[in-house]
Amino acid sequence: MQVWFIVSLIFSLIIAVFAALNSNVVTISLLFANYELSQSLVIILSAVIGAVIAIFLGLFNKIKTSLKIRDLNNELKSSKAKIAELNDIISKNSTTTSEDIKEKENKSAEI
């Protein structure tokens, strides 16, 4: 995590230096309007908008992953409950079977 923070800090510093070196006024055309802004401001705004988009995409991916993990945990709980239920059924059947065997042995010993 710290590595990514350091890399992003270095990248931000590079963008800031690049923006400071390019401070000419440029014309920006947006659909129906034209704006004259400093080129450095355009560079910094573009970087900020890109960072915000990256954050939202990462957040969306994290939410999607969390929902998948929750679904898988629910599935795991239901599978464990079903395994426990089947183990109870098996143990009851094996107990009944061993009791039947003992009864048959007792009857055959009486004969």
LOGUGU-416885 format. One line per field, with one value per residue (C-alpha): x, y, z; residue number from 1; chain. Coordinates in Angstrom, 3 decimals. Layout:
<nodes>
u <- (X / ...)
v <- (Y / ...)
w <- (Z / ...)
seq <- (NUM / ...)
mol <- (A / ...)
</nodes>
This chain:
<nodes>
u <- (0.000 / 2.809 / 4.517 / 1.439 / 1.210 / 4.843 / 4.399 / 1.271 / 3.047 / 5.963 / 3.520 / 1.678 / 4.954 / 5.852 / 2.441 / 2.846 / 6.297 / 5.045 / 2.079 / 4.291 / 6.563 / 3.547 / 1.769 / 0.724 / -2.893 / -4.845 / -8.381 / -10.576 / -13.667 / -16.522 / -19.609 / -21.106 / -18.542 / -14.887 / -12.740 / -9.270 / -7.381 / -3.825 / -2.365 / -1.101 / -4.645 / -5.938 / -3.219 / -3.946 / -7.734 / -7.297 / -5.142 / -7.674 / -10.592 / -8.628 / -7.874 / -11.546 / -12.592 / -9.973 / -11.217 / -14.825 / -13.852 / -11.828 / -14.731 / -17.136 / -14.791 / -14.444 / -18.228 / -18.667 / -16.029 / -17.604 / -21.002 / -19.485 / -17.691 / -20.937 / -22.806 / -20.083 / -20.084 / -23.862 / -23.492 / -20.765 / -22.968 / -25.882 / -23.567 / -22.163 / -25.690 / -26.683 / -23.552 / -24.349 / -27.942 / -26.789 / -24.243 / -27.054 / -29.175 / -26.243 / -25.429 / -29.102 / -29.204 / -25.938 / -27.165 / -30.378 / -28.454 / -26.099 / -29.095 / -30.764 / -27.592 / -27.415 / -31.080 / -30.491 / -27.449 / -29.454 / -32.280 / -29.874 / -28.144 / -31.534 / -32.330)
v <- (0.000 / 2.429 / 1.674 / 2.805 / 5.947 / 6.815 / 6.105 / 8.279 / 11.048 / 10.992 / 10.977 / 13.969 / 15.820 / 15.159 / 16.457 / 19.593 / 20.342 / 19.690 / 21.995 / 24.740 / 24.574 / 24.890 / 28.009 / 29.432 / 30.439 / 28.019 / 28.024 / 25.113 / 24.352 / 22.593 / 21.896 / 25.417 / 27.487 / 28.451 / 29.113 / 30.569 / 28.924 / 28.467 / 25.286 / 24.315 / 24.568 / 22.343 / 19.761 / 19.724 / 19.568 / 16.670 / 14.808 / 15.410 / 14.266 / 11.144 / 10.409 / 10.811 / 8.440 / 5.898 / 6.137 / 5.543 / 2.567 / 1.099 / 1.668 / -0.012 / -3.002 / -3.217 / -3.161 / -5.838 / -8.022 / -7.518 / -8.591 / -11.692 / -12.578 / -12.150 / -14.432 / -17.072 / -16.900 / -17.407 / -20.357 / -21.805 / -21.487 / -23.228 / -25.999 / -26.519 / -26.692 / -29.251 / -31.319 / -31.279 / -32.319 / -35.182 / -36.290 / -36.415 / -38.529 / -40.864 / -41.233 / -42.008 / -44.611 / -46.188 / -46.313 / -47.956 / -50.395 / -51.378 / -51.849 / -54.061 / -56.134 / -56.570 / -57.648 / -60.184 / -61.514 / -61.819 / -63.648 / -66.008 / -66.687 / -67.521 / -70.026)
w <- (0.000 / 0.835 / -2.455 / -4.403 / -2.273 / -3.015 / -6.732 / -6.891 / -4.956 / -7.421 / -10.348 / -8.845 / -8.445 / -12.090 / -13.187 / -11.049 / -12.499 / -16.034 / -15.447 / -14.031 / -17.087 / -19.426 / -18.243 / -21.619 / -22.148 / -24.348 / -25.737 / -24.665 / -26.766 / -24.983 / -27.113 / -27.229 / -25.353 / -25.653 / -22.602 / -22.296 / -19.462 / -18.391 / -19.833 / -16.377 / -15.001 / -17.811 / -17.070 / -13.327 / -13.843 / -16.268 / -13.753 / -10.960 / -13.113 / -14.093 / -10.423 / -9.472 / -12.263 / -11.141 / -7.536 / -8.585 / -10.743 / -7.870 / -5.481 / -7.901 / -8.190 / -4.401 / -3.913 / -6.578 / -4.906 / -1.462 / -2.762 / -4.358 / -1.103 / 0.857 / -1.581 / -1.350 / 2.470 / 2.502 / 0.148 / 2.370 / 5.479 / 3.785 / 2.519 / 6.023 / 7.444 / 4.822 / 5.539 / 9.264 / 8.523 / 6.297 / 8.914 / 11.503 / 9.163 / 8.478 / 12.181 / 12.984 / 10.216 / 11.308 / 14.931 / 13.807 / 11.663 / 14.494 / 16.834 / 14.222 / 13.935 / 17.718 / 17.834 / 15.072 / 16.905 / 20.111 / 18.310 / 16.607 / 19.939 / 21.516 / 18.798)
seq <- (1 / 2 / 3 / 4 / 5 / 6 / 7 / 8 / 9 / 10 / 11 / 12 / 13 / 14 / 15 / 16 / 17 / 18 / 19 / 20 / 21 / 22 / 23 / 24 / 25 / 26 / 27 / 28 / 29 / 30 / 31 / 32 / 33 / 34 / 35 / 36 / 37 / 38 / 39 / 40 / 41 / 42 / 43 / 44 / 45 / 46 / 47 / 48 / 49 / 50 / 51 / 52 / 53 / 54 / 55 / 56 / 57 / 58 / 59 / 60 / 61 / 62 / 63 / 64 / 65 / 66 / 67 / 68 / 69 / 70 / 71 / 72 / 73 / 74 / 75 / 76 / 77 / 78 / 79 / 80 / 81 / 82 / 83 / 84 / 85 / 86 / 87 / 88 / 89 / 90 / 91 / 92 / 93 / 94 / 95 / 96 / 97 / 98 / 99 / 100 / 101 / 102 / 103 / 104 / 105 / 106 / 107 / 108 / 109 / 110 / 111)
mol <- (A / A / A / A / A / A / A / A / A / A / A / A / A / A / A / A / A / A / A / A / A / A / A / A / A / A / A / A / A / A / A / A / A / A / A / A / A / A / A / A / A / A / A / A / A / A / A / A / A / A / A / A / A / A / A / A / A / A / A / A / A / A / A / A / A / A / A / A / A / A / A / A / A / A / A / A / A / A / A / A / A / A / A / A / A / A / A / A / A / A / A / A / A / A / A / A / A / A / A / A / A / A / A / A / A / A / A / A / A / A / A)
</nodes>
